[in-house]
């Protein structure tokens, strides 16, 4: 039996499944800290998208195996276009590592179709489409639920603003547990066409104004029950390493590597005597053929250590479908948060800041109404991406805790002294208000207090 016949049989089985189950009770989920680079898309140059599309065209036209994968099952060509920004998922499609779902529901003139999933032991990517005759831009809120998801998990989507009929994607990443046999996906659909129509009278808004999320009229709600093939949910390999190494005077142990079709995880332990928490790594894998597997650019990039403030697991693209037999890990940079004395002191009255990381620069503090807005500049990531500089909390001198509820990042900034706009090619600006704060001294908690460049002398660890 070939793969096409296998998929046809799966479709027959799935056609007999119930479309909806009875409502599932909400479950309190223990979540680890996760670093989701929600702003990375803001920092990716337009050329990267063009290069990715060109790469897909080359794959389809130049490599017979990829073209065959797209042609042997009708929906694979469309799916390949939808995953062209993910090397791991593109490799999965190339090797026909896809489970068809084929569930369609219609309500109030709206059609929702869950076409397929790419799933393994730790991650699910759900591919679906929305369509209607009365609008071009349906959008949605979503919820993912399963009785077995007792541990931490994270979801993400990059589907906002897509036109009707285009293939959309939701990723479900399991942190503490495995992907369950069954998952419930709820889509609450609304019309968002007005946001994508150009008008001549768009009101100007200040960056210092709070942006309220619009309230949408929900037009239809769909609930899909997704049952996964055990063949896919069993896929993955754990490679023990147990290699001790030192970075910037801090001792770490690479305990194991988890290799799945959709991604790879590097698991680390830190020594109790370390003076700083590990807050980030620049790293990649390379096999004996020179193929590189970079840090994930969508969804989770790292997950946290529940016993501390550092990160213990780092996520990369997967070599699962590669032909290499050897893998070497290269670490070219690290970021640390000192365990003692890591808070940043901001004197708003004097416009003075102390305790910043070496590569972070204070731009200014401006008062708008009763609120202070702070801005800082930092180097962009190698791919042009931006990242968060401070945690979501700050304190006054008495130790009272406040939340930072609004963030903004941009390339360039307005100089508070001259009022002129300044743009630096390699820097980005982080801007946020200190809501509800009326004092003169505030204390911020940096995401990291020190960054170390290891490109000249990278840490190299053979793994298999």
C-alpha positions in Angstrom: 0.0 0.0 0.0 1.5 3.4 -1.0 1.2 6.6 1.1 -1.7 8.0 -1.0 -3.8 4.9 -0.3 -2.9 5.1 3.4 -4.2 8.7 3.5 -7.4 7.7 1.6 -8.1 5.1 4.3 -7.4 7.6 7.0 -9.8 10.0 5.5 -12.5 7.3 5.4 -12.0 6.6 9.1 -12.0 10.3 10.0 -15.2 10.9 8.0 -17.1 8.7 10.5 -15.9 10.6 13.6 -18.4 12.9 15.4 -18.0 16.6 14.5 -18.5 17.8 18.0 -18.3 16.4 21.5 -20.1 17.6 24.6 -18.5 20.6 26.1 -15.3 20.1 28.0 -14.8 21.7 31.4 -12.1 24.3 31.7 -8.9 23.0 33.3 -6.4 24.9 35.2 -3.1 24.4 33.4 0.3 24.7 35.0 2.4 26.6 32.6 6.1 27.0 32.5 7.6 30.3 31.4 7.9 30.3 27.7 9.7 32.8 25.4 7.5 33.4 22.4 9.0 35.9 20.0 5.8 37.6 19.1 7.6 40.6 17.6 10.0 38.7 15.4 7.8 39.3 12.4 8.2 43.0 12.9 11.9 42.6 12.5 12.1 40.3 9.5 13.1 42.2 6.3 10.7 42.0 3.4 13.6 40.4 1.5 13.4 37.4 3.8 9.8 36.7 2.7 10.8 37.0 -1.0 13.8 34.7 -0.5 11.6 32.1 1.2 9.1 32.2 -1.6 11.8 31.9 -4.2 13.2 29.0 -2.2 9.9 27.2 -2.4 9.7 27.7 -6.2 13.2 26.3 -6.6 12.3 23.2 -4.5 9.2 22.5 -6.5 10.9 23.0 -9.9 14.4 21.6 -9.2 14.0 18.7 -6.8 11.9 15.7 -8.0 11.3 14.4 -4.5 9.7 17.7 -3.4 7.6 17.9 -6.5 6.4 14.3 -6.1 5.5 15.0 -2.5 3.4 18.0 -3.6 1.7 16.0 -6.3 1.0 12.6 -4.8 -1.6 14.0 -2.4 -3.9 16.8 -3.8 -3.5 19.3 -0.9 0.3 19.0 -0.4 1.2 21.8 -2.8 -1.0 24.3 -1.0 0.3 23.0 2.3 3.9 23.4 1.1 3.3 27.0 0.4 1.8 27.5 3.8 4.9 26.2 5.6 7.6 27.6 3.4 8.9 29.8 6.3 9.5 26.7 8.5 12.3 24.4 7.4 11.1 21.7 9.8 7.5 21.7 8.5 8.7 22.1 4.9 10.8 18.9 5.3 7.8 17.1 6.8 5.6 18.0 3.8 8.4 17.0 1.4 8.4 13.5 3.1 4.6 13.4 3.1 4.6 13.4 6.9 1.1 14.8 7.0 -2.2 13.4 8.5 -5.3 14.4 6.5 -8.3 15.5 8.6 -10.9 16.7 6.1 -13.5 18.0 8.5 -15.9 20.7 7.2 -18.6 22.7 9.0 -20.9 25.4 7.8 -22.8 28.0 9.9 -24.4 31.4 9.0 -22.9 31.4 5.5 -19.4 30.7 6.8 -17.5 27.5 5.9 -14.7 26.3 8.2 -12.5 23.4 7.1 -9.7 21.7 9.0 -7.7 20.2 6.2 -4.7 18.4 7.8 -2.3 18.4 10.7 1.4 17.8 11.1 1.8 16.2 14.5 4.4 14.3 16.5 4.9 13.5 20.1 5.3 17.1 21.3 3.8 19.4 18.7 0.7 19.8 16.5 0.4 22.2 13.5 -3.3 22.5 12.5 -4.0 23.7 9.0 -7.5 25.1 8.2 -9.3 27.6 6.0 -12.3 30.0 6.4 -14.6 31.2 3.7 -17.7 33.2 3.0 -19.3 35.0 0.1 -20.1 38.3 2.0 -16.6 39.3 3.0 -13.0 38.8 2.0 -11.4 38.9 5.5 -12.7 36.6 8.1 -10.6 36.4 11.3 -11.0 34.4 14.5 -10.4 33.8 18.1 -9.4 30.3 19.0 -9.2 27.9 21.9 -7.4 24.5 22.1 -8.4 22.0 24.8 -7.9 18.3 25.7 -8.6 16.4 29.0 -5.0 15.0 28.9 -3.3 18.4 28.7 -2.6 18.6 32.4 1.0 20.0 31.9 2.1 23.3 30.4 1.4 23.9 26.7 1.5 26.9 24.4 -0.4 27.9 21.3 0.4 30.4 18.6 -0.8 31.5 15.2 0.4 33.8 12.4 -2.8 33.8 10.5 -4.2 37.3 11.3 -5.3 39.2 8.2 -5.3 36.4 5.7 -7.9 36.3 2.9 -10.7 33.8 2.8 -9.8 30.4 1.4 -6.1 30.8 2.3 -4.6 28.0 4.4 -4.1 29.2 8.0 -2.1 27.5 10.8 -2.3 27.1 14.6 0.6 25.5 16.5 0.2 23.7 19.8 3.4 23.0 21.6 3.4 20.7 24.6 6.0 21.5 27.2 5.4 19.2 30.2 3.4 16.5 28.5 3.0 14.6 25.2 0.4 15.4 22.5 -2.9 13.7 23.5 -4.7 11.3 21.3 -7.6 13.8 20.8 -7.7 17.6 20.7 -10.6 20.0 20.6 -10.3 23.2 18.5 -12.8 26.0 18.8 -12.9 28.8 16.3 -15.0 32.0 17.0 -15.2 33.7 13.6 -15.8 37.4 12.9 -15.7 39.8 9.9 -12.5 41.9 9.9 -12.7 43.3 6.4 -12.9 46.9 7.6 -9.4 46.8 9.0 -7.9 45.9 5.6 -9.7 48.5 3.4 -7.7 51.5 2.6 -9.3 54.8 3.4 -8.3 58.5 3.0 -9.3 59.5 6.5 -7.3 57.3 8.8 -7.0 59.1 12.1 -3.5 59.9 13.3 -2.6 58.4 16.7 0.2 59.1 19.0 2.5 56.2 20.1 1.7 57.3 23.6 -2.0 56.6 23.3 -3.4 53.4 24.6 -4.8 51.2 21.9 -8.0 49.4 22.9 -8.7 46.1 21.2 -11.8 46.4 19.1 -14.8 44.3 20.0 -16.0 42.1 17.1 -19.4 40.6 16.5 -18.9 36.8 16.5 -20.7 35.5 13.4 -20.2 31.7 14.0 -18.5 29.3 16.3 -17.1 26.0 15.2 -15.8 23.1 17.4 -13.6 20.4 15.8 -12.6 17.2 17.4 -9.2 16.1 16.0 -8.1 12.5 16.6 -4.4 11.8 15.8 -3.0 8.7 14.2 -0.8 6.9 16.9 1.9 6.4 14.2 2.5 10.2 14.2 2.2 10.9 17.9 4.8 8.2 18.7 7.5 9.9 16.5 10.6 11.2 18.2 14.0 10.3 19.6 15.7 11.3 22.9 19.6 11.4 22.6 21.4 11.4 26.0 24.5 13.6 26.0 25.4 14.6 29.6 28.2 17.0 28.5 29.5 19.6 31.0 30.7 22.9 29.6 31.4 26.4 30.8 30.2 29.7 29.4 31.3 33.1 30.8 32.3 31.4 34.1 28.9 29.7 34.5 28.8 25.8 34.5 26.1 24.1 32.4 25.3 20.5 31.5 23.8 19.5 28.2 21.7 16.6 29.4 19.9 15.4 26.3 18.6 16.3 22.9 15.0 15.6 21.8 14.6 15.2 18.0 11.1 15.3 16.6 9.8 15.8 13.0 8.5 19.3 13.8 11.4 20.6 15.9 14.4 19.8 18.2 14.9 20.6 21.9 18.2 21.1 23.6 17.9 20.4 27.4 20.3 22.1 29.8 20.9 22.0 33.6 22.7 24.8 35.4 25.0 24.3 38.4 23.6 25.5 41.8 26.7 27.6 42.4 26.3 29.7 39.2 26.0 33.4 39.9 23.6 34.1 37.0 20.5 32.6 35.3 20.8 31.6 31.6 18.3 33.9 29.8 19.2 33.2 26.1 21.4 31.5 23.6 22.5 32.1 20.0 23.0 28.6 18.7 22.7 26.2 15.8 23.3 22.6 14.8 25.3 21.4 12.0 25.7 17.9 10.5 28.7 16.4 8.6 27.3 17.6 5.3 27.3 21.2 6.4 23.5 21.5 6.8 22.6 24.0 9.5 19.5 23.8 11.8 18.9 27.2 13.3 16.9 28.4 16.3 13.1 28.4 15.7 11.7 31.6 14.4 8.0 30.8 14.9 6.3 29.9 18.2 8.5 28.9 21.1 12.2 29.5 21.1 12.9 28.5 24.7 11.1 27.2 27.8 11.9 28.0 31.4 13.3 26.1 34.3 10.5 25.8 36.9 13.1 26.0 39.7 14.6 29.3 38.7 14.5 32.3 36.5 16.5 30.9 33.6 15.8 28.9 30.5 16.5 25.2 30.5 15.3 24.1 27.0 16.0 25.6 23.6 14.1 24.9 20.5 15.6 24.6 17.0 14.7 23.4 13.5 14.7 19.6 13.2 17.2 17.4 11.4 14.7 14.5 11.6 14.4 14.1 7.9 18.1 14.9 7.0 20.5 12.3 5.7 23.3 13.2 8.2 24.4 10.8 10.9 26.4 13.3 13.1 25.3 16.5 14.8 27.4 19.2 16.5 26.0 22.0 18.6 27.5 25.5 18.2 26.8 28.2 20.8 27.8 31.6 19.5 26.3 33.9 22.1 24.7 33.9 25.5 22.6 36.2 27.7 22.6 36.1 31.5 20.7 37.6 34.4 22.7 38.1 37.6 21.1 36.5 40.6 21.9 39.4 42.9 21.5 43.1 42.2 20.1 42.8 38.7 17.3 45.4 38.9 17.6 48.6 36.9 17.0 51.9 38.8 15.3 54.7 37.0 15.3 58.2 38.4 12.4 59.8 36.5 12.9 63.3 37.8 16.6 63.4 36.9 16.3 61.2 33.7 19.0 58.9 35.1 19.3 55.1 34.8 21.7 52.7 36.4 22.2 48.9 36.2 21.6 48.5 32.5 23.2 45.7 30.5 26.3 46.8 28.5 24.6 46.8 25.1 21.3 48.5 26.2 21.1 52.3 26.1 18.6 54.6 27.9 16.9 56.9 25.3 14.6 58.9 27.6 11.7 59.3 29.9 8.8 61.5 28.8 5.7 62.4 30.8 2.4 62.2 28.9 -0.6 63.2 31.0 0.0 61.5 34.4 2.1 58.7 33.0 5.8 58.2 32.4 6.9 56.5 29.1 10.4 55.0 29.0 12.4 54.2 25.9 15.6 52.1 25.5 17.7 51.1 22.5 19.4 47.7 22.0 21.0 45.8 19.2 18.8 43.9 16.8 19.2 40.1 16.6 21.4 38.8 13.7 18.2 38.3 11.5 16.9 41.8 12.3 14.5 40.7 15.0 13.5 42.5 18.1 13.1 41.2 21.6 11.8 42.1 25.1 14.3 44.0 27.3 12.4 44.0 30.6 10.0 41.7 32.4 6.3 42.6 32.8 6.8 44.0 36.3 8.4 47.1 38.0 8.6 48.3 41.6 8.6 51.6 43.5 11.0 52.3 46.4 8.7 50.8 49.0 8.7 47.5 47.0 5.1 47.8 45.7 4.7 45.7 42.5 3.2 47.2 39.3 2.5 45.6 35.9 3.7 46.7 32.5 0.6 46.2 30.3 1.7 47.8 27.0 4.8 47.5 24.9 6.0 48.9 21.6 9.1 48.2 19.5 10.4 50.0 16.4 13.4 50.6 14.3 14.5 54.1 15.3 13.3 56.6 17.9 12.5 60.3 18.5 15.3 62.0 20.3 13.7 63.6 23.4 16.3 66.4 23.4 16.1 67.5 19.8 12.7 66.1 18.8 14.3 64.6 15.7 13.7 61.1 14.5 16.8 58.9 14.7 17.2 55.6 12.9 20.1 53.2 13.4 20.4 50.2 11.1 21.5 47.7 13.8 19.4 49.0 16.7 15.8 48.8 17.8 13.8 50.8 20.4 11.7 49.4 23.2 9.0 51.8 24.5 6.5 51.3 27.4 4.5 53.2 30.0 4.7 52.9 33.8 0.9 52.7 34.3 -0.5 53.8 37.6 2.9 55.0 38.9 3.2 58.5 40.4 6.6 58.3 42.2 10.1 59.5 41.1 12.1 56.3 41.4 11.1 53.0 39.6 12.9 49.7 39.5 12.8 47.5 36.4 13.7 43.9 36.1 15.7 43.2 33.0 15.2 40.1 30.9 19.0 39.8 30.9 21.8 41.9 32.5 24.8 40.7 30.4 25.2 39.5 26.8 28.3 37.6 25.7 29.5 37.3 22.1 31.0 33.9 21.4 31.3 34.0 17.6 35.1 34.1 17.7 35.3 31.2 20.1 32.0 29.2 20.0 31.2 26.4 22.3 31.2 23.2 20.2 29.5 20.0 21.6 29.3 16.8 19.4 26.0 15.1 20.1 26.0 12.0 17.9 
